[in-house]
Amino acid sequence: MKIGSHTLTSPVYVAPMAGVTDAPFRKIARDFGAGLACTEMISSEALVRGHRESSRLMDLSWDQRPVSVQLMGGDPVVMAQAARIAEAAGADIIDINMGCPVPKVVKTSGGSSLLRDPDRACRVSAAVVAAVSIPVTVKIRLGWDFATRNYLEMATRLEMTGIEGLAVHGRTRSQRYDPSADWEAIAQVKASVAIPVAGSGDLRTADDAVGRRLESGVDAVMLGRGILGNLWLVRQTVTRLTTGQAIPDLSWTEQIGLVRRHCELVIDYYGAERGSRMLRKFIAWGLKGFRGAARLRSQVQSVSSPSDVAVVLDQALTIDPGDRTLDDDVDDEPASCAAA
């Protein structure tokens, strides 16, 4: 499939997740075959003001191409300015966030608040499309709440503004992440537009991705919460969708090896002190769901150096993990949309 002039190597996207999809995370995801990875969500207002952290979030020096930069905001002028900054920084694709449900994002007229105002949403989209020469995509939910499920109106009107791709999360803003995602609605979006559509929601296994793609007809699947602590799911999903073959889960030793590799990349990217602190959540996610791993959590929360990381992971290799519990969910809503 293609987004504008960019041919993707696989129909698997990695969803933008604030506090998660930084440069090291994206590197592993692309190494595992993801066709497209997106930066963490970046506030257009902060980027235009020159906020240092927002500029760091847009560091693309480690990325395979193409790479997408996601922007959030409700002011068409500011969003256009931010898009030009992102293009100048090397973005291949601009993605507009119209799906984040977090209150502090919604109150800025960004994220899923745009679902309540399709006219404003279209002005934002049109302004960004006009501001840059690279493809623009949009991520939406099904609507603000059940009474205002306007996903078909949003999809068709946004397509008319010139966007070249759409990602749809199969829930409304009020549903957050429960109950189950509505893939029938995602299928309706796919049938209503000519641009590529990616579907998102409840993709926990490669078989989930295969089944949802077949039933909905989407061009791609977008992996989000399912890869927190389980980046190997990217490789499994890519292989299953592109070859039909099934790749087994990692062994406990291999899982610890993947966590260790991620840790090394984070420390290399951020430095020993900051990187080690940032790794606490990633280590905890990587160990969660295995018998005996809970004993390590208190140690994980005190990790502050590369040697601390090594101690925890070395100890993890000594436990009997049993089988991983796939429904042992992670507390990931703050990571999904926290404003940058």
C-alpha positions as CSV (number, residue, x, y, z in Angstrom):
1,M,0.0,0.0,0.0
2,K,1.0,3.6,-0.4
3,I,0.6,6.9,1.5
4,G,1.0,9.5,-1.1
5,S,4.3,8.7,-2.9
6,H,5.5,6.5,-0.1
7,T,5.3,2.7,-0.6
8,L,5.1,1.0,2.8
9,T,6.9,-2.3,3.3
10,S,4.0,-3.8,5.3
11,P,0.4,-3.1,6.2
12,V,1.2,-2.7,9.9
13,Y,1.3,0.7,11.6
14,V,2.6,1.5,15.0
15,A,0.2,3.9,16.7
16,P,1.5,7.2,18.1
17,M,1.5,6.9,21.9
18,A,2.8,9.7,24.1
19,G,5.5,8.6,26.4
20,V,6.0,5.4,24.4
21,T,6.7,5.8,20.7
22,D,10.0,7.6,21.0
23,A,13.0,7.1,18.7
24,P,14.2,3.8,20.4
25,F,10.7,2.3,20.4
26,R,10.2,3.3,16.7
27,K,13.6,1.8,15.8
28,I,12.7,-1.6,17.2
29,A,9.2,-1.5,15.6
30,R,10.6,-0.8,12.2
31,D,13.4,-3.4,12.6
32,F,10.5,-5.8,13.3
33,G,8.9,-4.9,10.0
34,A,6.3,-2.2,10.8
35,G,5.5,-0.4,7.5
36,L,5.0,3.0,9.3
37,A,5.8,4.3,12.8
38,C,4.6,7.6,14.1
39,T,6.1,10.0,16.6
40,E,4.5,10.7,19.9
41,M,1.8,13.3,19.7
42,I,3.2,16.8,19.5
43,S,1.3,20.0,20.6
44,S,1.2,22.4,17.6
45,E,1.1,25.4,20.0
46,A,4.2,24.2,21.9
47,L,6.1,23.4,18.7
48,V,5.4,26.9,17.2
49,R,6.5,28.5,20.5
50,G,9.8,26.6,20.3
51,H,9.2,24.4,23.3
52,R,12.4,22.3,23.7
53,E,10.7,19.1,24.5
54,S,8.3,19.3,21.6
55,S,11.3,19.8,19.3
56,R,13.0,16.8,20.8
57,L,9.9,14.7,20.1
58,M,10.4,15.4,16.5
59,D,14.0,14.1,16.3
60,L,13.9,11.7,13.4
61,S,17.6,10.9,13.2
62,W,17.1,7.2,14.2
63,D,14.1,6.6,11.9
64,Q,13.7,4.4,8.9
65,R,11.7,6.1,6.1
66,P,9.0,6.9,5.7
67,V,8.3,8.4,9.2
68,S,5.1,10.2,10.3
69,V,5.0,13.1,12.7
70,Q,1.7,13.5,14.6
71,L,0.5,17.0,15.5
72,M,-2.4,18.0,17.8
73,G,-4.3,21.3,17.9
74,G,-7.5,23.0,16.9
75,D,-6.2,26.2,15.4
76,P,-5.8,25.9,11.6
77,V,-3.2,28.7,11.4
78,V,-1.1,27.2,14.2
79,M,-1.4,23.7,12.9
80,A,-0.3,24.9,9.5
81,Q,2.8,26.5,11.0
82,A,3.6,23.4,13.0
83,A,3.2,21.3,9.9
84,R,5.7,23.4,8.0
85,I,8.2,23.1,11.0
86,A,7.7,19.3,10.9
87,E,8.3,19.1,7.2
88,A,11.4,21.2,7.5
89,A,12.7,18.8,10.2
90,G,12.4,15.9,7.8
91,A,8.9,14.5,8.3
92,D,7.7,12.3,5.4
93,I,4.1,12.4,6.5
94,I,2.1,14.7,8.8
95,D,-0.6,13.0,10.9
96,I,-3.4,15.0,12.6
97,N,-4.7,13.8,15.9
98,M,-8.5,13.9,16.0
99,G,-8.9,11.0,18.4
100,C,-7.2,11.6,21.7
101,P,-9.8,11.4,24.5
102,V,-7.6,12.8,27.4
103,P,-9.3,15.9,29.0
104,K,-6.3,18.2,29.0
105,V,-6.0,17.6,25.2
106,V,-9.7,18.0,24.6
107,K,-10.0,21.3,26.4
108,T,-7.5,22.8,24.0
109,S,-9.9,22.1,21.1
110,G,-7.5,19.4,19.8
111,G,-7.8,15.6,19.8
112,S,-11.2,14.1,19.8
113,S,-12.9,17.5,20.6
114,L,-12.6,18.1,16.8
115,L,-15.2,15.2,16.4
116,R,-17.8,17.6,17.9
117,D,-17.0,20.3,15.3
118,P,-16.6,18.8,11.8
119,D,-16.3,22.2,10.3
120,R,-13.3,23.1,12.4
121,A,-11.8,19.7,11.9
122,C,-12.0,20.2,8.1
123,R,-10.5,23.7,8.4
124,V,-7.6,22.3,10.4
125,S,-7.1,19.5,7.9
126,A,-7.3,21.8,4.8
127,A,-4.9,24.2,6.4
128,V,-2.3,21.5,7.0
129,V,-2.7,20.0,3.6
130,A,-2.2,23.4,2.0
131,A,0.8,24.2,4.2
132,V,3.1,21.3,3.2
133,S,4.1,19.3,0.1
134,I,4.1,15.9,1.9
135,P,1.1,13.6,2.5
136,V,-1.2,14.4,5.4
137,T,-3.2,11.7,7.3
138,V,-5.7,11.9,10.1
139,K,-6.6,9.6,13.0
140,I,-10.2,9.7,14.3
141,R,-12.5,7.8,16.6
142,L,-16.1,6.9,15.8
143,G,-17.4,10.1,17.3
144,W,-17.6,12.0,20.6
145,D,-20.2,9.7,22.1
146,F,-22.8,7.1,21.1
147,A,-25.4,9.8,20.2
148,T,-22.9,11.5,17.9
149,R,-21.2,8.7,16.0
150,N,-20.3,10.9,13.0
151,Y,-17.5,8.8,11.6
152,L,-18.8,8.6,8.1
153,E,-19.3,12.3,7.9
154,M,-15.9,12.9,9.3
155,A,-14.2,10.4,6.9
156,T,-15.8,11.7,3.8
157,R,-15.4,15.3,4.6
158,L,-11.8,14.9,5.6
159,E,-11.1,13.1,2.4
160,M,-12.3,16.1,0.5
161,T,-9.8,18.3,2.2
162,G,-7.0,16.4,0.5
163,I,-5.7,14.0,3.1
164,E,-4.1,10.8,1.8
165,G,-4.8,8.4,4.6
166,L,-7.1,7.8,7.5
167,A,-6.7,5.7,10.7
168,V,-9.9,4.8,12.6
169,H,-10.1,3.7,16.2
170,G,-13.3,1.7,16.7
171,R,-14.6,3.5,19.8
172,T,-16.1,6.9,20.6
173,R,-14.3,9.4,22.8
174,S,-16.7,8.7,25.7
175,Q,-15.9,5.0,25.5
176,R,-12.1,5.6,25.9
177,Y,-10.9,1.9,25.6
178,D,-14.0,0.0,26.6
179,P,-16.1,-1.9,25.5
180,S,-14.9,-3.8,22.4
181,A,-13.9,-1.8,19.3
182,D,-16.6,-1.7,16.6
183,W,-14.9,-3.0,13.5
184,E,-18.2,-3.0,11.5
185,A,-18.0,0.8,11.8
186,I,-14.4,0.7,10.6
187,A,-15.5,-1.4,7.6
188,Q,-18.1,1.3,6.8
189,V,-15.4,3.9,6.7
190,K,-13.3,1.8,4.4
191,A,-16.2,1.4,2.0
192,S,-17.0,5.1,2.0
193,V,-13.6,6.6,1.0
194,A,-11.0,6.0,-1.7
195,I,-7.9,6.8,0.4
196,P,-6.1,4.1,2.5
197,V,-7.7,3.2,5.8
198,A,-6.0,1.7,8.8
199,G,-8.1,0.1,11.6
200,S,-7.3,0.2,15.3
201,G,-8.7,-1.4,18.4
202,D,-8.3,-4.7,20.3
203,L,-5.5,-6.1,18.3
204,R,-3.7,-8.3,20.8
205,T,-2.5,-11.2,18.6
206,A,-1.5,-11.6,15.0
207,D,-4.6,-13.7,14.4
208,D,-6.7,-10.7,15.7
209,A,-5.1,-8.5,13.0
210,V,-5.7,-11.1,10.2
211,G,-9.3,-11.5,11.2
212,R,-10.1,-7.8,11.6
213,R,-8.4,-6.9,8.3
214,L,-10.4,-9.6,6.4
215,E,-13.7,-8.7,7.9
216,S,-13.3,-4.9,7.5
217,G,-11.3,-4.7,4.3
218,V,-8.9,-2.1,5.7
219,D,-5.6,-1.5,4.0
220,A,-3.6,-1.7,7.2
221,V,-3.9,-2.4,10.9
222,M,-2.6,-0.1,13.6
223,L,-1.1,-1.7,16.7
224,G,-1.3,0.3,19.9
225,R,-1.9,-1.0,23.4
226,G,-1.2,-4.6,22.4
227,I,2.5,-3.9,21.9
228,L,3.2,-2.3,25.3
229,G,5.6,-4.8,26.7
230,N,5.2,-7.0,23.7
231,L,7.0,-5.4,20.7
232,W,7.4,-8.9,19.3
233,L,3.8,-8.7,18.3
234,V,4.9,-6.3,15.5
235,R,7.1,-9.0,13.9
236,Q,4.4,-11.7,14.4
237,T,1.7,-9.5,12.8
238,V,3.8,-8.4,9.9
239,T,4.8,-12.0,9.1
240,R,1.2,-13.3,9.5
241,L,-0.2,-10.6,7.2
242,T,2.5,-10.7,4.5
243,T,3.3,-14.5,4.3
244,G,0.5,-16.2,6.2
245,Q,3.0,-17.9,8.5
246,A,2.7,-17.9,12.2
247,I,5.7,-17.0,14.4
248,P,5.7,-18.3,18.0
249,D,5.8,-16.1,21.1
250,L,9.2,-15.4,22.5
251,S,10.6,-17.7,25.2
252,W,11.1,-16.1,28.6
253,T,14.8,-15.8,27.9
254,E,14.1,-14.2,24.5
255,Q,11.6,-11.8,26.1
256,I,14.2,-10.6,28.6
257,G,16.6,-10.3,25.7
258,L,14.2,-8.0,23.9
259,V,13.6,-5.9,27.0
260,R,17.4,-5.7,27.4
261,R,17.9,-4.5,23.8
262,H,15.2,-1.8,24.3
263,C,17.0,-0.7,27.5
264,E,20.3,-0.4,25.7
265,L,18.8,1.7,23.0
266,V,17.0,4.0,25.5
267,I,20.2,4.6,27.5
268,D,22.2,5.2,24.3
269,Y,19.6,7.7,23.1
270,Y,18.9,9.6,26.4
271,G,22.0,9.0,28.4
272,A,22.5,6.8,31.5
273,E,20.7,8.8,34.1
274,R,17.6,10.0,32.2
275,G,17.4,6.8,30.1
276,S,17.4,4.5,33.1
277,R,14.6,6.4,34.8
278,M,12.5,6.3,31.7
279,L,13.0,2.6,31.4
280,R,11.0,1.8,34.6
281,K,7.6,1.5,32.8
282,F,9.0,-0.4,29.8
283,I,10.7,-3.0,32.0
284,A,7.5,-3.4,34.1
285,W,5.4,-3.8,30.9
286,G,7.9,-6.3,29.5
287,L,7.7,-8.5,32.6
288,K,4.0,-8.1,33.3
289,G,1.8,-11.1,32.9
290,F,4.4,-13.7,33.8
291,R,4.3,-15.7,37.1
292,G,6.8,-14.4,39.6
293,A,7.5,-11.1,37.8
294,A,5.5,-9.2,40.4
295,R,8.3,-9.7,42.8
296,L,10.6,-7.6,40.7
297,R,8.2,-4.6,40.4
298,S,9.5,-2.8,43.6
299,Q,13.0,-3.0,42.2
300,V,11.9,-1.8,38.8
301,Q,10.5,1.4,40.4
302,S,13.8,2.2,41.9
303,V,15.9,1.7,38.8
304,S,18.1,4.8,38.3
305,S,21.3,3.5,36.5
306,P,22.3,1.0,33.8
307,S,23.7,-1.3,36.5
308,D,20.2,-1.3,38.2
309,V,18.7,-2.3,34.9
310,A,21.1,-5.1,34.5
311,V,20.4,-6.4,38.1
312,V,16.7,-6.5,37.5
313,L,16.9,-8.3,34.2
314,D,19.5,-10.7,35.4
315,Q,17.2,-11.6,38.3
316,A,14.3,-11.9,35.9
317,L,16.2,-14.7,34.2
318,T,16.2,-16.7,37.4
319,I,12.4,-17.0,37.9
320,D,10.0,-19.6,36.5
321,P,7.7,-17.4,34.4
322,G,5.0,-19.9,33.5
323,D,2.7,-18.9,30.7
324,R,2.0,-15.2,29.9
325,T,-1.5,-14.0,30.6
326,L,-2.6,-12.1,27.5
327,D,-5.5,-10.5,29.3
328,D,-3.3,-9.1,32.0
329,D,-3.8,-5.5,30.6
330,V,-1.4,-2.7,31.2
331,D,-2.4,0.7,32.5
332,D,-1.7,2.5,29.2
333,E,-4.3,5.2,28.8
334,P,-2.0,8.0,30.0
335,A,0.6,6.7,27.5
336,S,-1.9,6.8,24.7
337,C,-2.6,10.5,24.5
338,A,-0.8,12.5,27.1
339,A,-0.1,15.9,25.6
340,A,3.4,16.6,24.5
